[in-house]
Amino acid sequence: MGEWLGTEVEIEVTNVAHGGVAVARHDGRVIFVSDAIPGERVRARITEDSKKSFWRADTVEVLTASEHRRPHIWSAASIDRAPEDRAGGAEFGHIAIAHQRELKRQVLADSLKRMAGIETDVAVEALPGADDGTGWRTRLHLHVAEDGTPGPYAARSHRVIPVTDVPLATAEVAAIAPLDEKFPGADHVDVVVPSVGNPFVLTGSRERPKAQRIVERVGDRDFRLDVRGFWQVHRGAAQTLTTAVQEAIDETLFDLRAANLDLYGGVGLLAAAVGDRFGKHLRITTVESDPLATDYAAGNLAEWVGAAAVTARVERFVQQLGASATATERANLDRATVVLDPPRSGAGKAVVAELASLGPAQIVYVACDPVALARDVALFRERGYELTRLRAFDLFPNTHHVEAVATLHRR
């Protein structure tokens, strides 16, 4: 490490960056600083100076506070604590909620302009819930220290921080979170409160646990999935994304009988959203690499005779689809709508290239990372697709994460 490590510097914070950090400059270097807000002057401690192009730092004192600063919603993450003792997972908790959404909007808009050459005035929409952005997590993942103590990691660390409360969790999750218990030998503890049925407190190791079914209800539709399977964490997220995807599809380009696809489909939430909008004669294939999730998707989509659930890696699936498609299948793909909900890393160049080569009429891209979305939108633009619609949602209040739903049409 370099000579500046551990040094404290006074800096003017000028901007926000992706990842929940703010931007400043000192001695000709860019500094990514945590727990600060653009417009503030802070004293920060350098934590990383091994990179030639930038440093990282933690705020240790606010010298001139932003009008948007508030007491942190989680005392365990407060600036009053030493940086190494601050709980991670609520990195925007010191910022007024409306300004959090503005900063997320800036990151999304800047990413699209910088990477895809697209100007947007998209707003980040709030979900129903508490005004301060607490009480929304229906799932809580706690790490376990060597002595058995559960808790979150410190920011950018694998050090477990003991906590006495979990303000982002719903009241039902908080009531059963075993924060004062010990779990010797466990790797983690999961608290899961599904919308239907009993809550769960599950200890686990790195080995894959035994499957256990739960039910989540969205509107009047039930989805079955494994208790540790992927499901949206915010109590209102599944319904929000269901409606957003339904509205994002241009019905003038939609064909019930085309080879419609739901990629990275999980247990079929978004495929069902398409089916609920367009009816029982829908033809759609949902693709997911987790075989357990695919099994549940098949059951969750059983009422649509034209629905199929395939276990496969998306990249391999679209490659094989392109390589083996007949002229008739190509025509069906040409009229298709594709729903794309990739992991945080995005779809990536290979999937975008293969998907664009299939030539679907429209793509609805659900993104949990603005930089990955902007990169993939740029790749789609190079291959003949234009962004025609964009919405963003605050599915993760008091964190830097933001969800977006984008529609791309073939030129």
C-alpha positions, -999 to +999 in steps of 0.1 A: +000+000+000+011+036-006+022+064+016-012+080+020-029+050+036-044+061+069-039+098+063-068+122+070-076+149+045-102+177+042-121+174+009-149+190-009-175+164-021-187+172-056-206+143-070-221+109-065-207+077-080-222+042-086-217+020-056-230+042-028-200+065-026-194+102-033-167+118-053-140+143-043-105+153-054-073+158-035-037+163-047-048+156-082-065+123-074-101+113-075-113+100-041-143+078-037-155+086-002-182+068+019-208+084+042-206+118+025-231+138+004-223+160-027-219+196-015-204+187+018-169+194+032-156+164+052-126+151+069-119+116+055-094+089+062-077+072+032-083+035+032-069+026-002-042+043-023-028+014-042-046+025-074-029+050-097-061+066-108-081+069-075-082+065-038-109+053-014-117+070+019-141+069+048-157+101+062-147+105+099-161+141+104-186+163+086-172+199+085-200+215+064-231+194+062-255+191+033-291+203+038-300+167+029-281+151+058-302+135+085-293+113+115-286+078+102-317+056+103-295+028+117-273+037+147-251+008+139-241+025+107-238+061+120-209+083+114-205+085+152-189+051+150-154+043+138-156+035+101-145-001+106-174-006+131-202+007+109-227-019+097-230-022+060-262-025+040-277+010+045-251+032+029-276+060+020-292+060+055-278+094+064-295+111+034-331+124+033-351+099+013-361+123-015-325+132-021-315+095-021-338+091-051-324+121-068-288+107-064-299+074-078-316+092-107-283+110-114-263+078-114-288+061-138-290+091-161-252+097-161-245+060-168-269+060-198-254+093-212-218+082-207-220+046-219-250+046-243-252+083-255-287+085-242-302+116-225-331+108-201-352+126-175-362+094-157-374+098-121-369+072-094-404+062-082-412+054-046-430+023-035-456+022-007-441+022+027-427+043+055-417+078+047-381+073+060-375+042+038-375+016+067-395-016+073-395-031+038-372-061+039-390-095+040-357-114+039-326-108+060-293-125+055-270-124+086-233-135+085-219-154+115-186-146+131-162-172+145-177-169+180-212-175+166-224-139+167-247-130+138-248-097+121-241-078+088-207-073+075-190-039+078-189-020+046-164-035+021-153-060+047-160-096+059-160-085+095-193-093+113-208-063+132-231-072+161-263-051+160-293-047+182-318-037+155-325-041+118-346-010+107-348-019+071-366-052+079-404-055+082-418-057+117-424-094+112-387-100+103-374-078+130-395-096+156-379-129+150-343-118+139-321-137+164-297-108+169-288-118+206-283-155+200-252-174+191-248-198+162-214-217+166-205-236+135-229-218+112-219-197+082-250-176+081-286-172+093-315-163+070-348-148+082-376-152+057-412-140+061-432-150+031-465-133+023-484-166+029-477-190+057-452-192+086-419-173+089-386-190+090-352-186+108-327-208+090-291-215+099-269-227+072-234-236+059-219-233+025-234-267+016-267-266-004-295-270+021-325-293+018-353-278-003-383-264+015-413-249-002-430-216+006-457-195-011-455-159-021-487-141-032-488-113-058-522-099-063-545-130-064-518-153-078-497-176-057-461-185-066-444-216-051-406-215-045-379-227-022-375-209+010-339-200+001-348-193-036-346-159-051-376-136-045-377-098-045-368-085-010-390-054-008-425-064+003-440-044-026-414-052-053-430-083-069-463-064-076-444-033-087-423-052-113-453-073-124-472-041-133-441-023-147-433-052-171-470-055-182-470-018-190-436-018-206-447-042-234-459-025-265-491-044-274-489-033-310-457-054-313-468-083-292-477-116-307-493-143-285-481-171-309-445-158-313-415-175-296-417-152-266-390-156-240-385-149-203-347-151-197-333-154-162-369-162-153-365-176-117-398-192-106-418-175-134-430-142-118-425-121-150-436-148-174-469-149-154-471-111-156-470-114-194-496-142-193-519-123-170-519-093-194-522-112-227-543-143-218-543-181-216-532-186-252-497-171-245-467-189-258-436-183-237-405-201-226-389-192-193-352-200-189-333-203-156-300-220-147-313-231-112-331-265-117-351-261-085-364-227-096-372-242-130-392-270-114-412-244-095-417-222-126-432-251-145-458-255-118-464-218-114-470-214-152-491-246-156-523-228-165-507-215-198-505-245-221-480-227-243-456-220-214-425-240-209-397-239-183-362-247-194-332-253-172-302-238-189-276-210-188-291-181-208-260-176-229-259-212-240-297-213-245-297-183-269-266-197-287-283-230-293-315-213-303-298-193-329-278-222-343-306-246-346-336-224-356-355-233-388-369-206-411-403-210-394-387-207-359-367-176-371-399-160-381-415-168-347-385-152-330-387-122-353-421-114-338-412-123-303-411-102-271-382-110-247-383-102-210-348-101-197-340-100-159-303-107-155-283-107-123-265-076-111-236-081-135-261-077-164-266-098-195-232-090-210-218-089-245-223-125-255-259-127-245-267-093-260-250-103-293-268-137-295-302-122-285-299-093-310-290-118-338-324-136-331-341-103-339-370-101-315-395-073-320-390-059-285-370-065-253-381-056-218-350-054-197-354-055-159-322-042-143-309-040-108-276-022-117-276+011-136-241+007-150-247-029-163-280-017-178-263+013-196-235-010-209-261-035-223-283-008-238-252+005-256-245-030-269-281-033-281-280+001-298-249-011-318-271-040-330-301-021-340-322-016-309-333+017-294-344+025-259-380+036-262-392+036-225-376+037-191-389+037-155-369+034-123-381+023-089-367+027-053-369-010-044-340-007-019-345+025+002-316+037+023-291+018+000-276+029-033-294+002-053-321+011-079-342-010-101-351+000-137-374-014-164-364-005-200-381-012-233-360-016-264-375-018-299-358-031-330-352-004-356 
